[in-house]
Amino acid sequence: VAIESDVPVGMLGSKEVLQGLYSNPSHDFFSEQIVHNIMSKDIEKASPKMRVYDLLKKMNGIGRDFALIQTTDGEFSTISARRLLEVGILCDTKIKVSDMPSKKVVTFQKDDNIGFLIGEMLRNNADVVILEHTPLFVTPQTIFEKISELNYLDGIDDFLDSKVSTLNLKTGRIISDNITVPEMCKIMLGMKNAFVMTQNNVLTPWDLITTLA
């Protein structure tokens, strides 16, 4: 959350950073660009007294897994899809992972470049992209780690043309279709990259929002 004079004025997540990087893949983007120019000015606010159900519906409607809450003393707090995994664990439901809606799994091939990868993330609003026919994956964090290693692209003019193979791909957690949604939430809550894979699907905290909403 971007704050100006103690008032929230925008929100900044991996999506906004990737959009900026995609348009200007250079060291200048990191050294000269300011938050105000790339942040989203659409701030979604929720009341502390709002029911979790209504919050889920609101998040699902705007397609964002993050909301800002103003407390009774005027301070601001945040709630994200990852935090809502704690709610998912407590749900009294028999819904199984196999009952959750299937969606297009965004994939890439080992010969693709990083520009293609970022473009797929932005076009599909995806935080996880899978190497085709494998459990290996890339998230925005994977790309940011590489950028950090490269001193924020100092002296590098062809980052988007770099092969995906230069990234540190990680292996996803594969789970059974038969486990329940609360069990899935418990697994994801203990993971650094909060998503799981089945034979035919990739599930993130966002899918929890859409399922419960």
Secondary structure as GFF3:
##gff-version 3
##sequence-region A 1 213
A	DSSP	beta_strand	2	4	.	.	.	ID=ss1
A	DSSP	beta_strand	7	10	.	.	.	ID=ss2
A	DSSP	alpha_helix	14	23	.	.	.	ID=ss3
A	DSSP	alpha_helix	27	31	.	.	.	ID=ss4
A	DSSP	alpha_helix	35	38	.	.	.	ID=ss5
A	DSSP	beta_strand	45	46	.	.	.	ID=ss6
A	DSSP	alpha_helix	52	62	.	.	.	ID=ss7
A	DSSP	beta_strand	66	70	.	.	.	ID=ss8
A	DSSP	beta_strand	76	80	.	.	.	ID=ss9
A	DSSP	alpha_helix	81	90	.	.	.	ID=ss10
A	DSSP	three_ten_helix	97	99	.	.	.	ID=ss11
A	DSSP	beta_strand	107	108	.	.	.	ID=ss12
A	DSSP	alpha_helix	114	124	.	.	.	ID=ss13
A	DSSP	beta_strand	129	131	.	.	.	ID=ss14
A	DSSP	beta_strand	136	138	.	.	.	ID=ss15
A	DSSP	alpha_helix	140	149	.	.	.	ID=ss16
A	DSSP	three_ten_helix	159	161	.	.	.	ID=ss17
A	DSSP	three_ten_helix	164	166	.	.	.	ID=ss18
A	DSSP	beta_strand	170	171	.	.	.	ID=ss19
A	DSSP	alpha_helix	181	189	.	.	.	ID=ss20
A	DSSP	beta_strand	196	197	.	.	.	ID=ss21
A	DSSP	beta_strand	202	203	.	.	.	ID=ss22
A	DSSP	alpha_helix	205	212	.	.	.	ID=ss23
###
